[in-house]
Amino acid sequence: MRTPGTAAFSSTTRTSWPRSGRSLTTEPHDSNPTQAPPTPIPTDKSRTTMKAFLIDRYGKNSGRMGEAPTPTLGAHDVLIEVHASSVNVLDSKIRNGEFKLILPYALPLVLGNDLAGVVVEVGPQVQRFKPGDEVYARPPETRIGTFAQWIAVNENAIALKPANTTMTEAASIPLVALTAWQVLVETAQLKKGQKVLIHAGAGGVGTLAIQLAKHLGAFVATTTSTANVEWVKALGADQVIDYKQQNFESLLHGYDLVLNSLGSDVLEKSLKVLKPGGQLISISGPPTVQFAQEQGLAWPLQQVMRLLSFGIRRKARQRDVRYAFVFMRADGAQLQQITALIEAGIIKPVVDRSFSFESTAEALQYVEQGRTKGKVVVRIK
């Protein structure tokens, strides 16, 4: 049971899985399909700052509401008025400094990796979007900052918002859906009839990955706590392991794929459920030298990544299993394919709670407790 414990949670919304319908959320603040017109940045450039949630230093409790410079629009950029963003574990890891060697952001930094909003202005080379379009995106990792009133994003990272979602629902989707897509479709190439274990089925990635894997025709097992067993079954999981009472590595065998989002102990145990030729794909590390090379990291850091993943790669080879690390990248074309699945009712967004913009710090704290069911959204507008 959750124990919020602060008044900041008083304006949040709680939900349960619907028997039918569009999604797992009821958000009265934006349920009206008629959106308010976007608030443009003044054309005379008199407004040089915007409201944002920033960090001035790395640390668990860092972060404040403040003013940040308004975005600069590049030739291929789309300026978006952010209506909603969502909180990811990645935000906490960035704030805590866990990625500062890989992603050396300049401080102060505006956090935020998901958005839904309205196009305000487009750069001269933009072809696919126009002012007034309702869009959603996960910005490239080098240009994050969705906990703000506006953001400029390269058009290649953007897709039109699913027509059957609110801004709150849409903001919950990009990062976790792209992660699921890039693991299941792009990397694993999951096929009909194959068996996949998705750890943490009630989490942000897990809830979307279960739905996508079922759409691809896979047999889906997942792990979750006792309280969420029936809930993840409703998402489509074929077999649910209650990790508080059962050991997944003793019950599951002959699997083609494991999607890991947990720690090293779970990662190593996951090898036991895979058949020879299977794939162990982790989104929580350890990273590989291939990842370091793709990121363009310096040779010393590449060797660090090689050493970090040496143990699990060796154990995987001993079992004739392939280990891979996936660090999700922004991709508007993939997001557009996800939009089609959402509009067809195949994938439904899963929103646990929403917080006001002023309560962004509380939203981060709530996610860090590790008990969310789906995603946590911050209402920017």
C-alpha positions in Angstrom: 0.0 0.0 0.0 1.2 3.5 -0.8 1.6 6.0 1.9 2.0 9.4 0.2 2.4 11.4 3.3 2.4 14.9 1.9 -0.2 17.4 1.0 1.3 17.7 -2.4 -0.4 14.5 -3.4 -3.9 15.8 -2.7 -4.5 16.9 -6.3 -3.4 13.6 -7.8 -5.7 11.1 -9.6 -5.9 7.4 -8.8 -7.2 4.8 -11.2 -7.9 1.1 -11.7 -7.7 -1.0 -14.9 -10.8 -0.6 -17.0 -12.8 -3.5 -18.5 -12.9 -1.6 -21.7 -12.1 1.8 -23.1 -9.2 3.9 -24.1 -6.7 3.9 -21.2 -5.9 3.5 -17.6 -6.4 7.1 -16.5 -9.1 9.6 -15.6 -7.8 13.1 -15.8 -10.6 15.7 -15.4 -8.3 18.7 -16.1 -7.8 17.8 -19.8 -10.7 15.4 -20.6 -12.3 18.1 -22.7 -11.2 17.4 -26.3 -11.1 21.1 -27.1 -7.6 22.2 -26.1 -6.8 25.8 -25.2 -4.9 27.6 -27.9 -1.1 27.6 -27.5 0.6 30.5 -25.7 3.2 31.7 -28.1 6.5 33.1 -27.0 6.2 36.8 -27.7 7.4 37.6 -31.2 9.3 40.7 -30.0 11.5 38.4 -27.9 10.7 40.4 -24.9 10.2 37.3 -22.9 13.7 35.7 -22.5 12.9 33.2 -19.8 10.3 30.6 -19.0 9.1 28.6 -16.0 11.0 25.3 -15.5 12.2 22.7 -13.0 16.0 22.8 -12.9 18.9 21.2 -11.1 21.9 23.3 -10.1 24.0 20.4 -8.9 23.9 16.7 -8.9 22.3 15.0 -5.9 19.3 13.1 -4.7 17.3 16.0 -3.4 18.4 18.7 -5.9 15.9 20.5 -8.1 13.9 23.6 -7.9 11.2 25.6 -9.7 12.8 28.6 -11.4 13.4 30.5 -14.7 15.3 29.1 -17.6 16.2 30.7 -21.0 13.5 30.3 -23.7 14.5 27.8 -26.4 16.5 28.7 -29.5 14.9 27.4 -32.6 17.1 25.6 -35.1 16.4 25.1 -38.8 15.0 21.6 -38.3 13.5 22.3 -34.9 9.9 22.5 -33.8 9.0 24.8 -30.9 6.5 23.1 -28.6 4.4 24.5 -25.8 4.5 21.7 -23.3 1.1 20.8 -21.9 2.3 17.7 -19.9 5.4 15.7 -19.2 6.1 12.5 -17.4 8.6 11.3 -14.8 11.0 8.5 -15.6 13.6 6.6 -13.6 16.0 8.2 -16.0 15.2 11.6 -14.6 16.2 10.5 -11.1 19.4 8.9 -12.4 20.4 12.1 -14.3 19.6 14.2 -11.2 21.7 11.9 -9.0 24.7 12.2 -11.4 24.7 8.6 -12.5 25.0 9.6 -16.2 27.4 12.5 -15.9 30.2 10.6 -17.6 28.0 9.5 -20.5 25.8 12.6 -20.8 27.9 15.6 -19.5 25.1 18.1 -19.2 25.9 21.7 -18.4 24.3 23.0 -15.2 21.8 24.4 -14.4 19.9 21.7 -16.3 16.2 21.5 -17.1 15.1 17.9 -16.4 12.4 16.0 -18.3 12.4 13.4 -21.0 8.8 13.1 -22.2 6.3 15.6 -23.6 2.9 16.2 -25.1 2.0 19.6 -26.3 1.2 22.0 -29.2 3.4 23.3 -31.9 4.0 27.0 -31.6 6.6 27.7 -34.3 8.7 25.7 -36.8 12.2 26.2 -38.2 12.6 27.0 -41.9 13.6 23.5 -42.9 10.8 21.7 -41.0 8.5 19.7 -43.4 6.2 17.6 -41.3 4.7 19.9 -38.7 2.9 23.2 -38.5 1.8 25.6 -35.7 -1.3 24.2 -33.9 -0.4 20.5 -34.4 -0.8 18.4 -31.2 2.4 16.3 -30.8 4.3 14.2 -28.4 8.0 13.2 -28.2 10.9 11.9 -26.3 13.6 14.5 -27.1 17.1 13.4 -28.0 19.2 12.7 -24.8 21.5 15.6 -25.6 18.5 18.1 -25.6 16.3 17.1 -22.8 14.2 19.6 -20.8 10.5 18.9 -20.9 9.8 20.1 -17.4 9.4 23.6 -18.9 6.8 25.7 -20.6 8.5 25.4 -24.0 11.0 23.2 -25.7 12.6 23.1 -29.1 12.9 19.5 -30.5 14.3 18.3 -33.9 11.3 17.2 -36.0 12.8 13.7 -36.5 12.0 13.0 -32.8 8.4 14.1 -32.9 5.1 12.4 -33.9 1.5 13.6 -34.0 -0.2 12.8 -30.7 -2.7 9.9 -30.8 -6.1 11.4 -31.5 -7.7 9.3 -28.8 -5.5 10.4 -26.0 -5.5 13.4 -23.7 -2.3 15.4 -23.2 -1.8 13.7 -19.9 -2.1 10.2 -21.4 0.1 11.1 -24.4 2.9 12.5 -22.2 3.1 9.1 -20.4 4.0 7.2 -23.6 7.1 8.2 -25.6 10.1 7.1 -23.5 8.7 3.8 -22.2 7.0 2.9 -25.5 10.1 3.6 -27.5 12.1 1.5 -25.0 9.7 -1.4 -25.4 9.8 -1.1 -29.2 13.6 -0.9 -29.5 14.0 -4.0 -27.2 11.2 -6.2 -28.6 10.9 -5.1 -32.2 14.3 -3.6 -33.2 16.8 -5.6 -31.1 15.2 -8.9 -30.3 12.9 -9.1 -33.4 10.4 -10.9 -31.3 8.2 -13.3 -33.3 4.8 -14.9 -32.9 4.9 -17.9 -30.6 8.1 -17.0 -28.9 8.3 -16.7 -25.1 9.4 -13.5 -23.3 9.9 -12.7 -19.7 9.3 -9.0 -18.9 10.5 -8.0 -15.4 8.6 -5.4 -13.4 5.4 -5.7 -15.3 3.6 -3.0 -13.4 6.3 -0.4 -14.1 6.4 2.2 -16.9 8.3 0.1 -19.4 6.7 -3.2 -18.3 3.1 -2.1 -18.8 3.8 -1.0 -22.4 6.1 -4.0 -23.1 3.5 -6.5 -22.1 0.9 -5.0 -24.4 3.4 -4.7 -27.3 4.7 -8.3 -26.9 1.1 -9.7 -26.9 0.4 -7.7 -30.1 3.5 -9.4 -31.6 2.0 -12.8 -30.7 4.4 -13.8 -27.9 3.7 -15.8 -24.8 4.4 -13.2 -22.0 5.5 -13.9 -18.4 6.1 -11.1 -16.0 7.2 -10.5 -12.4 5.4 -8.2 -10.0 4.3 -7.9 -6.4 1.4 -9.7 -4.8 -0.9 -6.7 -5.0 -0.4 -6.3 -8.7 -0.8 -9.9 -9.9 -4.3 -9.6 -11.2 -3.7 -6.1 -12.5 -0.9 -7.2 -14.8 -2.9 -10.2 -16.0 -5.5 -7.6 -17.2 -2.7 -6.0 -19.2 -2.4 -9.3 -21.1 0.3 -11.3 -19.3 -0.1 -15.0 -19.7 1.9 -16.0 -16.6 2.6 -13.8 -13.6 5.3 -14.5 -11.0 4.7 -13.0 -7.6 8.3 -12.2 -6.7 7.4 -11.9 -3.0 6.3 -15.5 -2.9 7.9 -17.2 -5.9 11.3 -17.6 -7.6 10.9 -16.9 -11.3 14.2 -18.7 -12.2 12.7 -21.9 -10.7 9.4 -21.7 -12.5 10.2 -20.5 -16.0 12.3 -22.4 -18.6 12.9 -22.4 -22.3 12.4 -18.7 -22.9 13.5 -16.9 -26.0 13.9 -13.4 -24.5 14.2 -11.6 -21.1 13.7 -7.9 -20.8 15.5 -6.8 -17.7 15.0 -3.5 -16.0 16.2 -4.5 -12.5 19.5 -5.1 -10.7 22.4 -7.4 -11.3 21.0 -10.2 -9.1 17.9 -10.4 -11.2 20.0 -10.1 -14.4 22.1 -13.1 -13.5 19.1 -15.2 -12.4 17.4 -14.4 -15.7 20.0 -16.4 -17.6 18.5 -19.6 -16.1 15.2 -19.2 -17.8 16.6 -18.7 -21.3 17.1 -21.5 -23.8 20.3 -21.8 -25.9 20.2 -19.1 -28.5 18.0 -16.9 -26.3 18.5 -13.2 -25.6 19.0 -11.3 -22.4 18.4 -7.6 -23.0 18.8 -5.1 -20.2 17.8 -1.5 -20.1 19.3 -1.0 -16.6 22.8 -2.1 -17.4 25.6 -2.9 -17.3 26.4 -1.1 -20.5 28.6 -2.7 -23.2 31.5 -1.4 -25.3 29.1 -1.4 -28.3 26.9 1.1 -26.5 30.0 3.3 -25.6 31.1 3.2 -29.3 27.6 4.2 -30.5 27.6 7.1 -28.0 31.0 8.2 -29.3 32.6 7.9 -25.9 36.3 8.2 -25.5 38.4 5.0 -25.6 39.0 4.9 -21.8 35.2 5.0 -21.2 34.7 2.3 -23.8 37.1 0.1 -21.8 35.2 0.9 -18.6 32.0 -0.3 -20.2 33.8 -3.4 -21.4 34.8 -4.2 -17.9 31.4 -3.4 -16.4 29.7 -5.9 -18.6 32.4 -8.5 -18.8 30.9 -10.8 -16.1 27.4 -11.0 -17.5 28.7 -11.3 -21.1 30.9 -14.2 -20.1 28.1 -16.0 -18.2 25.8 -15.5 -21.1 28.3 -17.0 -23.6 28.6 -20.0 -21.3 24.9 -20.6 -21.7 24.9 -19.8 -25.5 22.8 -16.7 -24.7 23.3 -13.3 -26.2 23.5 -10.3 -23.9 22.7 -6.8 -25.1 22.2 -3.4 -23.4 19.7 -1.0 -24.9 19.7 2.7 -24.1 16.6 4.1 -25.7 17.0 6.8 -28.4 14.6 9.3 -29.7 12.8 8.2 -32.9 9.8 10.0 -34.3 9.2 7.4 -37.1 9.0 4.6 -34.5 6.8 6.8 -32.3 4.4 7.3 -35.3 4.1 3.5 -35.5 3.2 3.4 -31.8 0.6 6.1 -32.4 -1.1 3.8 -34.9 -1.3 1.0 -32.3 -2.7 3.4 -29.7 -5.3 4.8 -32.1 -6.3 1.2 -33.0 -6.8 0.4 -29.3 -4.0 -2.2 -29.3 -1.8 -0.3 -26.8 -3.3 1.7 -24.0 -1.4 4.3 -21.9 -1.2 3.5 -18.2 -1.1 6.5 -15.9 -0.8 6.0 -12.2 -1.0 9.6 -11.0 -0.6 13.2 -12.2 1.0 16.1 -10.3 0.9 19.9 -10.8 3.9 21.6 -12.3 4.7 23.1 -9.0 4.8 19.6 -7.4 7.5 18.2 -9.8 9.8 17.5 -6.9 7.1 15.4 -5.2 6.5 13.6 -8.5 10.1 12.6 -8.7 10.1 11.5 -5.1 7.0 9.3 -5.7 8.6 7.6 -8.7 11.8 6.9 -6.7 9.7 4.9 -4.2 9.4 2.2 -6.9 5.8 1.5 -6.4 4.1 3.1 -9.4 1.7 1.3 -11.6 2.5 2.7 -15.0 3.6 6.3 -15.4 3.5 9.5 -13.3 2.7 12.7 -15.2 3.4 16.3 -14.5 0.8 18.7 -15.8 2.7 21.7 -17.2 -0.3 23.6 -18.5 
